[in-house]
Amino acid sequence: MMMPPFSVLALAVVAVGMSHPGQSTAPTTRPETTTAATASEPGFVPLFDGATFTGWDGDLTGTWRIRGDAVVGGSLEARVPRNEFLATTRNFRDFVLRLQFKLLGTDGLVNAGVQVRSQRVSGHYEMVGYQLDLGDPTWWGSLYDESRRDRVLAQSDMTVVDRVLRRSDWNDYEIRCEGRRIVAFINGAQTIDYTEPDASIPQRGRIALQIHGGGKAQVWYRQIRVRPLP
């Protein structure tokens, strides 16, 4: 989710690289079991080494830091002034992304998300692209179009999400991008299944972690790994 919308006039989408809008359908397959070690997940490679920000860029002095084996963004003491994104320096097209997240907050808008097939807006702190959202009341697992169409593209079913979601604790996110299709799961429960109808929308870009501005909020991400699809 984003702050009040603004117009993005042009965006050059670069390099390497998933898709009805608004309706969830039954998954064709169950997500593969999430485990802590990529060694037990054939084809997956870590995007975060657990110790440095190698391969990532963003505000590393005021927003993002490393605590233990996790990336942490935001603050529980002061309001996050604006959306901030920690983005991969690489671009991706078709892939399965797995990570764990924990969202905490004490006041205001407590929200975060995972960007896929996205790019930074030149000269601005925002990113443009698909965001798999996090936050109450109904953002968990929904698909939002950040800084582009500025609306929810596919809404999760909170009766499903509430059965599996562990608020203020660690949860698994799996995001599959293949062709023009994006499918997402939280703790093994499918949240959205979206196929992009607009052929002009780029289907490759960067992966990024977001902390939303406007609240005393803190998000934790760990075990971030990806399996490129042919």
C-alpha positions as CSV (number, residue, x, y, z in Angstrom):
1,M,0.0,0.0,0.0
2,M,1.2,3.6,-0.7
3,M,0.8,7.1,0.6
4,P,-1.6,9.4,-1.3
5,P,-1.1,8.7,-5.1
6,F,1.0,10.8,-7.4
7,S,1.5,10.6,-11.1
8,V,4.4,8.6,-12.6
9,L,4.9,9.8,-16.1
10,A,7.5,7.4,-17.4
11,L,9.4,4.4,-16.2
12,A,12.1,2.5,-17.9
13,V,12.0,-1.1,-16.8
14,V,15.3,-2.9,-17.0
15,A,16.9,-6.4,-17.1
16,V,15.7,-9.9,-16.1
17,G,12.8,-11.4,-14.7
18,M,4.2,-13.6,-13.0
19,S,-0.7,-12.3,-13.3
20,H,-8.2,-10.7,-13.8
21,P,-8.4,-8.6,-11.7
22,G,-9.6,-8.8,-8.2
23,Q,-10.8,-12.3,-8.0
24,S,-9.1,-15.2,-6.2
25,T,-9.4,-18.7,-7.6
26,A,-8.5,-22.1,-6.3
27,P,-4.8,-23.0,-6.6
28,T,-3.8,-25.5,-9.1
29,T,-1.1,-26.8,-6.8
30,R,-0.2,-26.4,-3.2
31,P,3.0,-24.3,-2.4
32,E,6.1,-26.2,-1.6
33,T,6.9,-26.6,2.0
34,T,8.9,-23.6,3.4
35,T,12.0,-24.5,5.3
36,A,14.8,-22.4,6.8
37,A,17.6,-23.8,4.7
38,T,17.9,-23.4,1.0
39,A,19.9,-26.6,1.0
40,S,16.7,-28.5,1.6
41,E,14.9,-26.5,-1.1
42,P,16.4,-27.5,-4.5
43,G,16.9,-24.5,-6.8
44,F,16.5,-21.8,-4.2
45,V,19.3,-19.3,-3.6
46,P,19.4,-16.8,-0.8
47,L,19.0,-13.1,-1.6
48,F,20.1,-11.9,1.8
49,D,23.2,-13.4,3.3
50,G,22.1,-12.7,6.9
51,A,25.0,-10.4,7.6
52,T,25.4,-7.6,5.0
53,F,23.3,-5.6,2.5
54,T,25.3,-7.0,-0.5
55,G,23.0,-7.1,-3.5
56,W,20.5,-4.6,-2.0
57,D,20.1,-0.8,-2.0
58,G,18.0,1.6,0.1
59,D,18.2,3.9,3.1
60,L,20.8,2.0,5.1
61,T,21.4,4.8,7.6
62,G,18.0,5.7,8.9
63,T,15.5,3.0,7.9
64,W,17.0,-0.4,7.3
65,R,19.4,-2.4,9.6
66,I,20.3,-6.0,10.3
67,R,19.4,-7.6,13.6
68,G,20.5,-11.2,14.1
69,D,19.7,-12.9,10.8
70,A,16.9,-10.5,9.9
71,V,16.4,-7.2,8.0
72,V,14.5,-4.7,10.1
73,G,12.8,-1.5,8.9
74,G,11.0,1.3,10.6
75,S,10.6,2.3,14.3
76,L,8.3,1.7,17.2
77,E,9.4,4.9,18.9
78,A,8.9,7.4,16.1
79,R,6.5,7.6,13.1
80,V,8.0,6.4,9.9
81,P,8.1,9.6,7.8
82,R,7.5,8.0,4.4
83,N,7.5,4.8,2.4
84,E,10.9,3.2,2.3
85,F,12.1,0.3,0.1
86,L,15.1,-2.0,0.4
87,A,15.5,-3.3,-3.2
88,T,17.6,-5.9,-4.9
89,T,20.1,-4.6,-7.3
90,R,19.1,-7.5,-9.7
91,N,16.0,-7.7,-11.7
92,F,13.8,-10.9,-12.0
93,R,11.1,-12.1,-14.4
94,D,9.7,-15.6,-13.5
95,F,10.4,-16.9,-10.0
96,V,9.2,-18.3,-6.7
97,L,10.1,-16.0,-3.8
98,R,10.0,-17.2,-0.2
99,L,10.6,-15.3,3.0
100,Q,9.5,-14.8,6.5
101,F,8.0,-11.6,7.9
102,K,6.9,-10.1,11.2
103,L,5.0,-6.8,11.4
104,L,4.8,-4.8,14.6
105,G,3.2,-1.5,15.4
106,T,2.0,0.8,18.2
107,D,0.3,3.7,16.5
108,G,-1.0,5.0,13.2
109,L,-0.7,3.1,9.9
110,V,1.0,-0.3,10.6
111,N,1.7,-1.6,7.1
112,A,4.4,-3.1,4.9
113,G,4.8,-5.2,1.9
114,V,6.9,-7.1,-0.7
115,Q,7.4,-5.6,-4.1
116,V,7.9,-7.8,-7.2
117,R,8.5,-6.8,-10.8
118,S,9.1,-3.3,-9.6
119,Q,11.4,-0.4,-10.2
120,R,12.5,2.7,-8.4
121,V,10.9,6.0,-9.4
122,S,13.8,8.2,-10.6
123,G,14.5,11.1,-8.2
124,H,11.8,9.8,-5.7
125,Y,11.7,7.5,-2.7
126,E,8.8,5.5,-4.2
127,M,8.8,2.3,-6.2
128,V,6.4,1.4,-8.9
129,G,5.1,-2.1,-9.4
130,Y,3.2,-5.0,-7.8
131,Q,3.1,-5.2,-4.0
132,L,2.1,-8.2,-1.9
133,D,0.7,-6.3,1.0
134,L,0.8,-6.7,4.8
135,G,-1.3,-5.1,7.5
136,D,-4.7,-4.7,9.1
137,P,-7.6,-4.5,8.5
138,T,-7.7,-6.3,5.1
139,W,-4.3,-5.8,3.5
140,W,-2.7,-9.1,4.4
141,G,-1.9,-11.1,1.3
142,S,-3.6,-8.7,-1.1
143,L,-2.0,-7.5,-4.3
144,Y,-1.7,-3.7,-4.7
145,D,-0.4,-1.7,-7.7
146,E,2.1,0.7,-6.1
147,S,2.5,4.1,-7.6
148,R,1.0,3.0,-10.9
149,R,-2.8,2.2,-10.9
150,D,-2.8,2.9,-7.1
151,R,-5.4,0.3,-6.3
152,V,-5.9,-3.2,-5.1
153,L,-5.7,-5.6,-8.0
154,A,-6.7,-8.7,-6.1
155,Q,-8.2,-8.8,-2.6
156,S,-7.4,-11.6,-0.1
157,D,-10.1,-13.4,1.7
158,M,-9.6,-12.4,5.4
159,T,-11.7,-15.3,6.6
160,V,-9.0,-17.6,5.1
161,V,-6.0,-15.4,6.2
162,D,-7.2,-15.0,9.8
163,R,-7.2,-18.8,10.2
164,V,-3.4,-19.0,9.5
165,L,-2.0,-15.5,10.3
166,R,0.2,-15.1,13.3
167,R,0.0,-11.3,14.1
168,S,3.1,-9.8,15.7
169,D,5.0,-13.1,15.1
170,W,6.8,-14.8,12.2
171,N,4.9,-15.9,9.1
172,D,5.8,-17.5,5.8
173,Y,5.2,-15.6,2.5
174,E,5.4,-17.4,-0.8
175,I,5.0,-15.4,-4.0
176,R,5.0,-17.1,-7.4
177,C,5.5,-15.0,-10.5
178,E,5.1,-16.9,-13.8
179,G,4.1,-15.4,-17.1
180,R,1.4,-12.8,-16.4
181,R,0.3,-14.6,-13.3
182,I,1.0,-13.9,-9.6
183,V,-0.1,-16.3,-6.9
184,A,0.7,-15.7,-3.2
185,F,0.4,-17.8,0.0
186,I,0.7,-16.9,3.7
187,N,1.6,-19.8,5.9
188,G,0.5,-22.2,3.1
189,A,-2.9,-20.6,2.5
190,Q,-3.5,-19.0,-0.9
191,T,-4.4,-15.3,-0.6
192,I,-4.5,-14.2,-4.3
193,D,-4.3,-15.6,-7.8
194,Y,-4.1,-12.7,-10.3
195,T,-3.5,-12.7,-14.1
196,E,-2.4,-9.3,-15.5
197,P,-4.8,-8.3,-18.4
198,D,-2.9,-5.3,-19.5
199,A,-0.1,-6.3,-21.9
200,S,1.7,-2.9,-21.4
201,I,2.5,-3.7,-17.7
202,P,6.1,-4.9,-17.4
203,Q,6.5,-8.4,-16.1
204,R,10.1,-8.1,-14.8
205,G,11.8,-5.9,-12.3
206,R,13.3,-5.8,-8.8
207,I,12.2,-7.4,-5.6
208,A,11.9,-5.1,-2.7
209,L,10.9,-5.0,1.0
210,Q,8.7,-2.1,2.1
211,I,8.0,-0.3,5.4
212,H,5.0,2.0,5.0
213,G,5.1,5.6,6.2
214,G,2.7,7.2,8.6
215,G,2.8,5.0,11.7
216,K,5.0,3.8,14.5
217,A,5.7,0.5,12.8
218,Q,8.5,-2.0,12.4
219,V,8.8,-4.9,9.9
220,W,11.2,-7.8,10.1
221,Y,12.2,-10.0,7.1
222,R,14.4,-13.0,7.1
223,Q,15.2,-16.2,5.1
224,I,14.7,-14.4,1.8
225,R,15.4,-16.8,-1.1
226,V,14.3,-17.1,-4.7
227,R,14.1,-19.9,-7.3
228,P,14.2,-18.6,-10.8
229,L,11.8,-20.3,-13.2
230,P,12.6,-21.2,-16.8
